[in-house]
Amino acid sequence: MSKYSSLWEYVQSNGSLSFKLTFEEIQNIAGIPIDHSFLNYKKELEEYGYQVGKISLKEKTVTFNKIN
């Protein structure tokens, strides 16, 4: 089980084609702060029908996109 499993499940249940979450929202959902290791885990999200889009360090947001 991935440390981001709860986040991936949340993203999947959202159902939107594309949406953003703030780093703070991700921490609340996943129970852990987002860090550089997120880049290593993001490929897991494809199993849930989504992919990680833009990661904005300036805005502190992550965009999630549904895979067609």
N, C-alpha and C positions, 0 to 999 in steps of 0.2 A: 504494500500500500504506500502510495506516494505521500509526501508531507503536504502536497497541494491537492489531494483527492477531494477534499470538501469544497475547494474553490472550483475545481473542474466540474463537479456535480452541480454547483450553483450556476455556473456559466451555461451548462447544458439545459438546466431547467428554465433559464431565462427565455430561451426560444427566439430572441430577436436576431435579425440578420447581422447587426453590428451594434455594439454598445461599449461604453467606457466605464471603468471603475477606477476610483482613486486608490493610491497606495494604502490609505487609511481604511477604505472599504475592504480591500483585499485582506488586510491584516485582521479585520473583524470577522470576515468569512472564514479565512484559513486558520485563524488562531495563532499565526506567526507573522512577523514582519517580512515584507518582500525584500530580498537581497540579491546579490549577484548570482547566486545559485539558481534563481528563477529561470535564467537563460538556459540552464541545463535541463530543467524540468518541463519547459514550455511545449516540447514536442509531444508529451503525454496527452495534451489537450486534444490532439487530432483524433484520438480514440473516442472522444465524446462529441465529435462532429464540428469542432471549432478549431480555430488557430489564433495564436497571439498575433495581433497586428502591430501597430505602433506603440512603443514604450516611450513616453515623454518624461524625461527626468526634470525638465523645467516645470511642466504642469503637474507632475507626479500622478500620471494616469497611465493606464494600460487599455488599449482598444482590443476587443475580442470580435472576431469575424466568423460567421457560420460558413462552413465548407459546403459548396453546392454539390 
